[in-house]
Amino acid sequence: MFATQGAEAKEAGKKVLVVEDEPRVAEFISSALNEFGYIVTWSESGADGLQRLQSGDFDLAILDVLLPDCDGFEVLAAARRKGMKTPVMMLTAKTAVEDRVKGLDLGADDYIPKPFELSELMARVRALLRRRSAEYDWLTLADLTLEPVTRQVTRGEKRIDLTAREFSLLEYMLRNKGKPLSRAQIMENVWNDPNGDSTVVPVYINYLRTKIELPGCVRLIHTVRGVGYVLEVRDFTS
Ligand code: CA
């Protein structure tokens, strides 16, 4: 039924948010994704899905159109307005052309009508992840986005100006998000000076915190006692 395992190897470990209120459908999709090594988070409502999209760290979202509290188009539009760049695949029983057009206009990257073959969904998921990573070398965490080519950094809708060193530090941390990084690693990779005076590291971490951890935003830079620093989402409600 599925393509060879090798085809999925590159995508394994990718984080997928499934926003779908019907448990049977969610279970069907989640178990297939799990089987191929994707890490799946299931959200049952539009409001919860939006909150997770804004605050979480996902490589892809699969968004149902018919949700109990609001429709998937509203979730998509709200997320895009807030600067969320995660690729989104819309999932719906509606097959009308105008719905498909609406979804694509609002920033959906793909669209699959129910009922669908699991093999087709999986193929589209893989294609979307590959296309996205080839087209855009965006580094993201929650609503923080860094574009290495244009050197643009945004938090939600807000553009953030960083110095060259701050930019390098943030890029290094984003490329290693979720991994605790020691001062020595940061000195080696950001300052290209493994033996340099590492007391500059906390100073620059502080500069970055001031610029990217805006009031009301989820904190992303955490101190790991005795190790160094880690960039990650710890609690999406905080
Ligand atoms: Ca539904």
Boltz pocket constraint, residues with backbone or C-beta under 6 A from the ligand:
constraints:
  - pocket:
      binder: B
      contacts: [[A, 20], [A, 21], [A, 22], [A, 64], [A, 65], [A, 66], [A, 67]]
      max_distance: 6.0
